[in-house]
Amino acid sequence: MSELAIFDGPKAVQSDPGDAFNRFPSEVKEEIKEAVLDVLDEWSMSGINITKEFEQKFADWHGKEYGLGFNNGTSAVRAAMFAAGIGKEDEIICPSITFWASCLQVYSLRGNVVFCDIEPDTLCLDPEDVERKITDRTKAIMVVHYAGMPADMDAIMDIAKRHDIKVIEDVSHSHGALYKGQMVGTFGDVSAFSLMSGKSFATGEGGVLITDNREIYERAMAFGLYARHRGNFENDYIKEGLGLPWGGFKNRMHQMSSAVALVQLDYYPEQIEKIEKSMNFFWDQLEGLPGLGDHRRPEEGYTKGGWYAARGLYRPEELEGLSITRLCQAVRAEGVSTSPGVNKALHLHPIFNSIDVYNEGEPTAIANAAEDIRTPEGSLPVSEGIQERTFSIPLFYNYRPEVIKEYAKAFRKVVENYKELLDDDPGNPDTLGGWSTFFRE
Ligand SMILES: *Cc1c(COP(=O)(O)O)cnc(C)c1O
């Protein structure tokens, strides 16, 4: 009889996970609830006092001068783009493997996005390809620290310096992660974070931006935070236009969100330490197995914050070509939720190729561009093949070694018996990847 649960063997996961997957202990949950109820009691949902307190504390945590809260991460990224000076026909370089809100907003600023490839091991933007994509219209590099992994900031900052372009960090996947001992989000000119419910640092809908640059800070307020226009502004050209939001947007953070954020900030550093310990323990159980690779950097000084959207790397060639689809089916049968892929490659989506968003008689990717900088199918090989080479792994919030061992055993068992799976391998569908499972109705 087979050992594999998919062929009716005993499941690898037998025990109740207890609190291994619990984001917060119940005391913290209670504290969060109280903070939210206070906002309701005071009817200060649209106020800015709690948000300001959160902004300062969040900026301080990063050793940055300024912080600004937003209604979501999408708005924070757009404000960062505007503040960094992106305008008509300007280009930002962004990896194709990321959530759309790292770049799509640039169209509304009349700018353009040029997609670059990713590195197969870090899943972050490939500095060499970034450099190849630079033109004299490049204004900024949009760095995404993908699925908790810090991008190669030494190489990126060097490119930015040599070409005199800005660096914007999208830290939505990696709150609190370290690159060579330094927090991500502290390298570039400006950084933006999503704080939506699924993220590691989560407030419900919310976003935040940090910077040391006074002009960037003031421009970000000018764009979509008109309630802040009564503050002190130092830049004369900005002072002249205050009172109404320059972007025509109202992006204020809801104070129920900032109240949640403030409480969470007290616990987050301790929380990510527990996650880091648990996830490293998980990977240590799988060391040396063929086919599976960890999504970590081996050197000292790197951490992955809350390990958002934790992923593993898959090398089918080490398992006679067994598809990731089949591998995941077998692991799920063992009692572990896993699925293939990461975000779908953005450069292949019609919105970045053929859609005329603003009724200009041509695709927006052309209308906004001084020249055609689209990246057709076949131009970003790593991004295009990455769905077949990645899979999701469980995210342990608490260090419970016995539980973690059982979950790791599910993967180990499947890999050790992979030959049994080859016969019925359905192969991979071309719809692999994407985030669809998150938004279950
Ligand atoms: C979630 C996310 C955003 C957008 O944040 P929202 O809060 O959902 O608007 C931006 N960039 C990345 C990489 C994200 O994952």
The ligand as a Gaussian input file, in Angstrom:
#p B3LYP/6-31G(d) Opt

LIG

0 1
 C       -1.604000      44.757000      -1.563000
 C       -0.614000      45.424000      -2.413000
 C       -0.737000      46.762000      -2.837000
 C       -1.992000      47.568000      -2.699000
 O       -2.465000      47.720000      -1.472000
 P       -4.014000      47.868000      -1.115000
 O       -3.967000      48.202000       0.317000
 O       -4.655000      46.538000      -1.391000
 O       -4.575000      48.940000      -1.954000
 C        0.324000      47.322000      -3.514000
 N        1.413000      46.622000      -3.822000
 C        1.543000      45.330000      -3.475000
 C        2.807000      44.614000      -3.845000
 C        0.537000      44.678000      -2.780000
 O        0.657000      43.393000      -2.474000

